């Protein structure tokens, strides 16, 4: 199977699609309070999305991953929190979901390494 998954930074035009993917991904999860889309929106408004990537197939957003800065309870700064991570549920039983998740993780790992080098920050995921 040759999947053409494109990973790229989110744009303003992706906001609606990211919301749809996030709502769909968490809709049936009992562990969810179903507020993930609001968390992403609040982080975006606060300009606190250090990394926000989308995964596309055939021009359609099918996945999203985000990292934002956080402070550890002891006051330690320069750490990054992962989440939410979303992939459309209809992709859940396919190799596409695995490949999408793998590619999003690989991209963010590289970007966090760049940020860490630039800011001497630690990362956690």
C-alpha positions in Angstrom: 0.0 0.0 0.0 1.4 3.3 -1.1 -0.2 6.1 1.0 0.4 9.7 -0.1 0.2 11.4 3.3 1.3 15.0 3.4 2.4 16.4 6.8 2.5 20.2 7.0 2.0 23.1 9.5 -1.5 24.2 10.0 -2.8 27.2 8.2 -5.8 29.5 9.0 -7.8 27.6 6.4 -7.3 24.3 8.4 -9.0 25.5 11.6 -12.4 24.1 10.7 -11.0 20.8 9.4 -8.9 20.4 12.6 -12.0 20.9 14.7 -14.0 18.4 12.7 -11.2 15.8 12.9 -10.7 16.4 16.6 -14.5 16.1 17.4 -14.8 12.9 15.3 -11.6 11.3 16.8 -12.8 11.8 20.4 -16.6 11.4 19.9 -17.0 7.8 21.1 -14.1 7.7 23.7 -15.4 7.2 27.2 -12.2 8.7 28.6 -12.9 12.0 26.8 -14.8 15.0 28.2 -15.3 16.0 24.5 -13.6 19.3 25.0 -10.4 18.6 23.0 -11.4 21.0 20.2 -11.9 23.8 22.7 -8.5 23.1 24.2 -6.9 23.5 20.7 -8.9 26.6 20.0 -7.9 28.2 23.3 -4.2 27.3 22.7 -4.4 28.8 19.2 -6.0 32.0 20.5 -3.3 32.3 23.2 -0.7 31.8 20.5 0.5 28.8 22.5 0.6 26.2 19.8 4.4 25.7 19.4 3.8 23.0 16.9 0.5 22.3 15.1 0.7 19.9 12.2 -2.0 18.4 9.9 -1.9 15.2 8.0 -3.6 15.3 4.6 -4.6 12.6 2.1 -5.9 13.7 -1.3 -6.1 17.3 0.0 -8.3 16.3 3.0 -7.1 16.8 6.6 -7.3 13.4 8.3 -5.1 14.0 11.3 -3.7 16.7 13.6 -1.1 16.9 16.3 -0.2 19.7 18.7 2.5 20.6 21.2 2.4 23.6 23.5 4.7 25.0 26.2 4.0 24.0 29.8 5.5 24.6 33.2 6.1 21.6 35.6 4.5 21.9 39.0 7.8 22.7 40.6 8.1 25.8 38.3 10.4 24.2 35.8 9.9 25.8 32.4 10.8 25.0 28.8 8.9 21.7 28.6 6.3 20.9 25.9 3.0 19.0 26.3 1.6 16.8 23.6 -2.0 16.8 22.6 -4.5 16.4 21.6 -3.6 14.0 18.8 -6.4 13.2 16.4 -6.9 10.9 13.4 -10.3 10.5 11.7 -11.9 7.3 13.1 -12.7 5.9 9.6 -9.0 5.6 9.2 -8.7 3.8 12.5 -8.8 0.3 11.1 -6.4 0.9 8.3 -2.7 1.1 7.8 -3.4 4.7 6.9 -4.0 5.6 10.6 -0.8 3.9 11.7 1.2 5.6 8.9 -0.5 9.0 9.7 0.3 8.8 13.4 3.9 7.6 12.7 4.5 10.5 10.3 3.0 13.1 12.6 5.2 11.8 15.4 8.3 11.8 13.3 7.8 15.3 12.1 7.1 16.7 15.6 10.1 14.9 17.0 12.3 16.7 14.5 10.7 20.1 15.2 10.9 19.7 18.9 14.6 18.8 18.6 15.1 22.1 16.6 13.3 24.0 19.3 15.3 22.4 22.0 18.5 23.3 20.3 17.4 26.8 19.7 16.0 27.4 23.3 17.9 24.8 25.2 14.6 23.5 26.3 13.6 20.0 27.4 10.9 18.0 25.8 8.4 15.5 27.1 5.9 13.4 25.2 
